[in-house]
């Protein structure tokens, strides 16, 4: 029931995801009448299961309020399906704060992970990189950052198909003495665990989209600032580019010639393709779609969930959490 | 003597700045033989004063080492000229950390400002915005952020010509409860001072280049992450755009038609035009040019210094610092 465009777009996205993953069994949680009306438009979706509720989490509701009053909302019931083992993943276009709070309460973190982190892929010049945390945790300890590194490494391996993903810690300079005490401590722990993890070192904001590493790790504050600054800059440049290509008759003629050459760029920067941030570290898969996602974006978010399910992300994550614990213990014994 | 391209580029930049500001009197600090050789190429620069020294601050030297051993370096002697009232501003392409440390020791902060902040302009869709702190202060209190806000407001008024610049605090969401305690406290102080300052509220990373406000205030960690992420994203997109426009014969033909329409975009994104970060809050004007600046970039950095001098930035800043003190006192008495 979440998202800015309502049920129609979500159901259309499901239909799109079904074409590439015909074995998927979606369960739709929300107002049965509204959902049924949309499902009736797609022959593939006639037998889709519905869990009926008319309650929803409003877009601007505080997480604490949603937790208290939202027991029968579509968001909570979808997460409950994962908790009860009736669904392999939950995908939501709704209120991010409420989703994180509900998912944490219902699913809890796995052993060795103290806090869930929000992760997503960003485009880079020749590939993509996984970035986390994007806003779930404003303040983080060095131990949290080490756990995020291992969770991101798992995501990069399982979802992005990187054999031995390199991990960078987001900082304001590459030199060892840069940044704050938390970052330096996390860097020391990761450096001491190079047999467990392909730790690259500190990376700066400009390294993210240049593709310096496969995984960029940060606290949720810096990560959110970086993600939104990158999104804003991309929008800023593409807006100016679009204006330029319409600014004269010559430009309009030229655009007809360059249009097909610009397709890969448009494809690369299409935000729908990067839709679907994943809440990592919980006993279950939860994917957050942008509220503004189109049907294509919804399909991408669903595909992310499917890839995590099909490649046994949860099993891999449990091993990664054990490696994170090992790295932290080693550092703490080394310091003692 | 700083910068990646040596004395030739710096002298060429000075010559360029002289064409628009013929009354400027540059004093060059460094190796007289090297400088004289470059000056001899420009008829306008024959009478330029030189302060001779062969010592320099190496690019990678730690600020503490530069402070201790750098008493006779070109960087320190240039700052000393400002301290002694022999120069109105110092411009350097050298080691940022050393420059900040030396400037702070030699010039001290003005009354009411606890810490200097690094500020620069960034392009926005229809104009530009001033951002600070870009990396001088990793950890900041709410009081520091309020002081940065007033310093940025002054810069935006004096250098960018905005009558009543709007000020935003960089955060991970626009809602009041977002972010950390320091940000919420700074927001409360600025909100209580709306008669003194045009405080807009929290802004997010994507608001920077979209031009939501004239001044974006943050601690040096977040500011540096945002600045470098914006720079990296711009480079990422322009790299892909350049590749696209060379990717086929059709595209190359089209490029001939769109080339002149793309000029404003190229101009807007030209990093040389935004060269020259200013260390605000000191008893004197210090401008940091990128090490990689071209002659055009050096000229822009010099022009920033000239604008601050010509518009009596220092007088304005002293008044702004008094307003910052007032805002902080009011908030603290209000809380008491």
Boltz contact constraints between the chains, C-beta under 6 A:
constraints:
  - contact:
      token1: [A, 125]
      token2: [B, 236]
      max_distance: 6.0
  - contact:
      token1: [A, 135]
      token2: [B, 172]
      max_distance: 6.0
  - contact:
      token1: [A, 138]
      token2: [B, 180]
      max_distance: 6.0
  - contact:
      token1: [A, 172]
      token2: [B, 135]
      max_distance: 6.0
  - contact:
      token1: [A, 172]
      token2: [B, 221]
      max_distance: 6.0
  - contact:
      token1: [A, 172]
      token2: [B, 224]
      max_distance: 6.0
  - contact:
      token1: [A, 180]
      token2: [B, 138]
      max_distance: 6.0
  - contact:
      token1: [A, 204]
      token2: [B, 228]
      max_distance: 6.0
  - contact:
      token1: [A, 205]
      token2: [B, 225]
      max_distance: 6.0
  - contact:
      token1: [A, 205]
      token2: [B, 228]
      max_distance: 6.0
  - contact:
      token1: [A, 205]
      token2: [B, 229]
      max_distance: 6.0
  - contact:
      token1: [A, 205]
      token2: [B, 232]
      max_distance: 6.0
  - contact:
      token1: [A, 206]
      token2: [B, 228]
      max_distance: 6.0
  - contact:
      token1: [A, 206]
      token2: [B, 231]
      max_distance: 6.0
  - contact:
      token1: [A, 206]
      token2: [B, 232]
      max_distance: 6.0
  - contact:
      token1: [A, 208]
      token2: [B, 232]
      max_distance: 6.0
  - contact:
      token1: [A, 209]
      token2: [B, 232]
      max_distance: 6.0
  - contact:
      token1: [A, 209]
      token2: [B, 233]
      max_distance: 6.0
  - contact:
      token1: [A, 209]
      token2: [B, 236]
      max_distance: 6.0
  - contact:
      token1: [A, 210]
      token2: [B, 232]
      max_distance: 6.0
  - contact:
      token1: [A, 221]
      token2: [B, 172]
      max_distance: 6.0
  - contact:
      token1: [A, 222]
      token2: [B, 225]
      max_distance: 6.0
  - contact:
      token1: [A, 224]
      token2: [B, 172]
      max_distance: 6.0
  - contact:
      token1: [A, 225]
      token2: [B, 205]
      max_distance: 6.0
  - contact:
      token1: [A, 225]
      token2: [B, 222]
      max_distance: 6.0
  - contact:
      token1: [A, 225]
      token2: [B, 225]
      max_distance: 6.0
  - contact:
      token1: [A, 225]
      token2: [B, 226]
      max_distance: 6.0
  - contact:
      token1: [A, 226]
      token2: [B, 225]
      max_distance: 6.0
  - contact:
      token1: [A, 226]
      token2: [B, 229]
      max_distance: 6.0
  - contact:
      token1: [A, 228]
      token2: [B, 204]
      max_distance: 6.0
  - contact:
      token1: [A, 228]
      token2: [B, 205]
      max_distance: 6.0
  - contact:
      token1: [A, 228]
      token2: [B, 206]
      max_distance: 6.0
  - contact:
      token1: [A, 229]
      token2: [B, 205]
      max_distance: 6.0
  - contact:
      token1: [A, 229]
      token2: [B, 226]
      max_distance: 6.0
  - contact:
      token1: [A, 229]
      token2: [B, 229]
      max_distance: 6.0
  - contact:
      token1: [A, 229]
      token2: [B, 230]
      max_distance: 6.0
  - contact:
      token1: [A, 230]
      token2: [B, 229]
      max_distance: 6.0
  - contact:
      token1: [A, 230]
      token2: [B, 233]
      max_distance: 6.0
  - contact:
      token1: [A, 231]
      token2: [B, 206]
      max_distance: 6.0
  - contact:
      token1: [A, 232]
      token2: [B, 205]
      max_distance: 6.0
  - contact:
      token1: [A, 232]
      token2: [B, 206]
      max_distance: 6.0
  - contact:
      token1: [A, 232]
      token2: [B, 208]
      max_distance: 6.0
  - contact:
      token1: [A, 232]
      token2: [B, 209]
      max_distance: 6.0
  - contact:
      token1: [A, 232]
      token2: [B, 210]
      max_distance: 6.0
  - contact:
      token1: [A, 233]
      token2: [B, 209]
      max_distance: 6.0
  - contact:
      token1: [A, 233]
      token2: [B, 230]
      max_distance: 6.0
  - contact:
      token1: [A, 233]
      token2: [B, 233]
      max_distance: 6.0
  - contact:
      token1: [A, 233]
      token2: [B, 234]
      max_distance: 6.0
  - contact:
      token1: [A, 234]
      token2: [B, 233]
      max_distance: 6.0
  - contact:
      token1: [A, 236]
      token2: [B, 125]
      max_distance: 6.0
  - contact:
      token1: [A, 236]
      token2: [B, 209]
      max_distance: 6.0
  - contact:
      token1: [A, 237]
      token2: [B, 237]
      max_distance: 6.0
  - contact:
      token1: [A, 240]
      token2: [B, 265]
      max_distance: 6.0
  - contact:
      token1: [A, 244]
      token2: [B, 261]
      max_distance: 6.0
  - contact:
      token1: [A, 244]
      token2: [B, 262]
      max_distance: 6.0
  - contact:
      token1: [A, 244]
      token2: [B, 265]
      max_distance: 6.0
  - contact:
      token1: [A, 247]
      token2: [B, 261]
      max_distance: 6.0
  - contact:
      token1: [A, 248]
      token2: [B, 261]
      max_distance: 6.0
  - contact:
      token1: [A, 250]
      token2: [B, 257]
      max_distance: 6.0
  - contact:
      token1: [A, 251]
      token2: [B, 258]
      max_distance: 6.0
  - contact:
      token1: [A, 251]
      token2: [B, 261]
      max_distance: 6.0
  - contact:
      token1: [A, 253]
      token2: [B, 257]
      max_distance: 6.0
  - contact:
      token1: [A, 254]
      token2: [B, 254]
      max_distance: 6.0
  - contact:
      token1: [A, 254]
      token2: [B, 257]
      max_distance: 6.0
  - contact:
      token1: [A, 254]
      token2: [B, 258]
      max_distance: 6.0
  - contact:
      token1: [A, 257]
      token2: [B, 250]
      max_distance: 6.0
  - contact:
      token1: [A, 257]
      token2: [B, 253]
      max_distance: 6.0
  - contact:
      token1: [A, 257]
      token2: [B, 254]
      max_distance: 6.0
  - contact:
      token1: [A, 258]
      token2: [B, 251]
      max_distance: 6.0
  - contact:
      token1: [A, 258]
      token2: [B, 254]
      max_distance: 6.0
  - contact:
      token1: [A, 261]
      token2: [B, 244]
      max_distance: 6.0
  - contact:
      token1: [A, 261]
      token2: [B, 247]
      max_distance: 6.0
  - contact:
      token1: [A, 261]
      token2: [B, 248]
      max_distance: 6.0
  - contact:
      token1: [A, 261]
      token2: [B, 251]
      max_distance: 6.0
  - contact:
      token1: [A, 262]
      token2: [B, 244]
      max_distance: 6.0
  - contact:
      token1: [A, 265]
      token2: [B, 240]
      max_distance: 6.0
  - contact:
      token1: [A, 265]
      token2: [B, 244]
      max_distance: 6.0
